[in-house]
Amino acid sequence: MKFVLTLACAAALSCGVQAQISGSINRGAPKVSNTIEMGGNKLMVEYTSIRFGNGDWQKIKDNTAGHEQFNKFAEGKPIGKVSTSCALQAAGKKVPAGDYTMFFTVHEQAGWLLNLKPKEGDPIRWRMVLSEADDKSGCLKMSLEPSAKNGMCSLEIVFGDMAVTVPVTTVDEDGDK
């Protein structure tokens, strides 16, 4: 009996984890691709536009006991990928030219983190300071928005009724603009 109860508890805790991309609500979720060219340099973002249901994604942050399992799942099953033909600076972090998998993780104190992981090495991580979105979205929305300045754009991310804008600038390999 204890074994069955333990198994049931483990299954219940993993439900939110499995839903990042593969939950029944996300069967057939659209795949989206955005590309922006800035002075001959290209930045491409591709992702699965997961659906949020009734805001269940917010419960993941509150379930601190499930963070480690959720984060491992997210890294193992990325939500998308990013490719850049040049080095970038995004929200103060340097991103070398190359291809990256993209996934979101959660941390008890930092909240939601955007991760770009190269083929080898550790992910580049950003704390996402979410604020109220102008327009609520029933699914994940990411868009590359042009800037009035050369070599600059922004990545806008909308999670339900929360959003963040990540400023992006092309830089040389040394990190200079």
VMD Tcl script that draws the C-alpha trace (Angstrom):
set ca {
  {0.00 0.00 0.00}
  {2.81 2.43 0.89}
  {4.48 1.67 -2.44}
  {1.28 2.48 -4.37}
  {0.83 5.73 -2.41}
  {4.48 6.71 -3.06}
  {4.09 5.93 -6.76}
  {0.87 7.99 -6.95}
  {2.57 10.98 -5.26}
  {5.55 10.79 -7.62}
  {3.21 10.66 -10.63}
  {1.25 13.67 -9.38}
  {4.41 15.74 -8.88}
  {5.66 14.94 -12.38}
  {2.45 15.97 -14.17}
  {3.43 19.64 -14.40}
  {6.92 18.66 -15.49}
  {5.75 16.56 -18.40}
  {3.40 19.26 -19.62}
  {6.14 21.71 -20.66}
  {5.77 20.48 -24.22}
  {4.22 17.04 -24.17}
  {0.99 17.45 -22.18}
  {-2.29 16.73 -23.95}
  {-3.03 20.46 -24.14}
  {0.12 20.83 -26.27}
  {-0.54 18.11 -28.81}
  {-0.27 19.89 -32.11}
  {1.04 23.12 -30.53}
  {2.32 25.36 -33.32}
  {6.01 25.67 -34.06}
  {7.05 29.27 -34.66}
  {10.13 30.73 -36.33}
  {11.35 34.34 -36.19}
  {14.39 35.68 -38.02}
  {15.81 39.19 -38.01}
  {18.74 40.47 -40.06}
  {20.77 43.34 -38.64}
  {23.41 44.67 -41.03}
  {23.98 41.26 -42.60}
  {23.98 39.46 -39.23}
  {21.14 37.01 -38.63}
  {19.39 36.00 -35.43}
  {16.85 33.18 -35.59}
  {14.54 31.95 -32.81}
  {12.42 28.80 -33.26}
  {10.13 27.46 -30.54}
  {7.03 25.43 -29.73}
  {4.20 27.76 -28.75}
  {3.04 25.79 -25.71}
  {-0.41 26.43 -24.28}
  {-0.88 27.30 -20.64}
  {-4.32 25.99 -19.81}
  {-5.56 27.71 -16.68}
  {-2.25 29.26 -15.66}
  {-0.83 25.95 -14.41}
  {2.66 27.03 -15.48}
  {2.66 29.46 -12.54}
  {2.14 26.56 -10.11}
  {5.51 25.13 -11.16}
  {7.29 28.11 -9.60}
  {5.39 27.62 -6.33}
  {6.24 23.89 -6.15}
  {9.86 24.32 -5.01}
  {10.18 20.60 -4.30}
  {9.66 19.93 -8.02}
  {12.13 22.50 -9.41}
  {15.07 20.11 -9.84}
  {12.97 17.57 -11.73}
  {11.31 20.26 -13.87}
  {14.68 21.83 -14.74}
  {16.21 18.50 -15.78}
  {13.19 17.76 -17.96}
  {13.29 21.24 -19.54}
  {16.99 20.93 -20.42}
  {16.44 17.44 -21.83}
  {13.45 18.52 -23.92}
  {14.16 22.11 -25.01}
  {11.27 24.30 -26.07}
  {13.23 25.69 -29.02}
  {16.50 26.81 -30.49}
  {18.42 29.98 -31.25}
  {20.97 30.54 -33.99}
  {23.08 33.65 -34.44}
  {25.63 34.41 -37.15}
  {27.41 36.95 -34.94}
  {28.18 37.56 -31.29}
  {25.40 39.26 -29.36}
  {24.87 40.96 -26.05}
  {21.45 40.13 -24.63}
  {20.34 41.72 -21.36}
  {23.99 42.27 -20.45}
  {25.18 38.71 -21.22}
  {27.49 37.85 -24.12}
  {26.23 35.21 -26.56}
  {28.92 34.00 -28.99}
  {27.92 33.27 -32.59}
  {26.53 29.76 -32.91}
  {23.60 27.44 -32.34}
  {21.86 26.95 -28.99}
  {19.00 24.98 -27.54}
  {16.52 27.13 -25.61}
  {14.59 26.20 -22.50}
  {13.10 27.76 -19.39}
  {14.01 26.74 -15.86}
  {12.82 27.91 -12.48}
  {14.69 28.82 -9.32}
  {13.19 29.32 -5.87}
  {14.65 32.83 -5.43}
  {15.38 34.00 -9.00}
  {12.07 32.84 -10.49}
  {11.96 31.96 -14.19}
  {15.22 31.75 -16.15}
  {15.79 31.76 -19.91}
  {18.58 29.34 -20.88}
  {20.59 29.11 -24.11}
  {22.78 26.01 -24.18}
  {25.58 25.57 -26.73}
  {26.43 22.11 -28.07}
  {29.23 21.95 -25.49}
  {29.48 23.79 -22.20}
  {27.12 25.34 -19.72}
  {23.97 27.27 -20.60}
  {23.90 31.04 -20.65}
  {21.12 32.05 -18.21}
  {19.03 35.17 -17.73}
  {16.67 35.92 -14.89}
  {13.40 36.97 -16.46}
  {11.85 39.87 -14.60}
  {8.25 39.39 -15.67}
  {5.72 42.21 -15.63}
  {2.09 42.45 -16.63}
  {1.63 41.90 -20.38}
  {-0.17 44.45 -22.54}
  {-2.19 41.62 -24.09}
  {-2.85 38.25 -22.46}
  {-1.89 35.19 -24.51}
  {-3.19 31.64 -24.16}
  {0.13 30.31 -25.45}
  {3.83 31.15 -25.31}
  {4.67 34.00 -27.69}
  {8.17 35.07 -28.62}
  {8.99 37.69 -31.20}
  {12.05 39.49 -32.47}
  {11.27 43.19 -32.69}
  {13.36 45.65 -34.74}
  {14.90 48.76 -33.23}
  {15.38 52.26 -34.61}
  {19.15 51.74 -34.07}
  {21.37 49.63 -36.32}
  {22.54 46.32 -34.84}
  {19.82 46.26 -32.17}
  {16.54 44.42 -31.63}
  {14.59 42.95 -28.75}
  {13.23 39.52 -27.92}
  {9.75 39.82 -26.48}
  {8.41 36.86 -24.51}
  {4.79 36.57 -23.31}
  {3.69 33.92 -20.77}
  {-0.10 34.20 -20.36}
  {-0.60 37.56 -18.68}
  {3.12 38.12 -17.92}
  {5.86 39.37 -20.26}
  {9.51 40.34 -20.51}
  {11.53 42.20 -23.16}
  {15.18 41.22 -23.63}
  {17.33 43.87 -25.37}
  {19.72 42.41 -27.98}
  {22.73 44.12 -29.58}
  {25.26 42.81 -32.11}
  {28.85 42.94 -30.81}
  {32.26 41.85 -32.05}
  {33.76 38.64 -30.67}
  {35.43 40.64 -27.86}
  {32.03 41.91 -26.72}
  {32.43 45.47 -28.04}
  {29.45 47.11 -29.76}
}
mol new
graphics top color blue
foreach p $ca { graphics top sphere $p radius 0.5 }
foreach p [lrange $ca 0 end-1] q [lrange $ca 1 end] { graphics top cylinder $p $q radius 0.2 }
display resetview
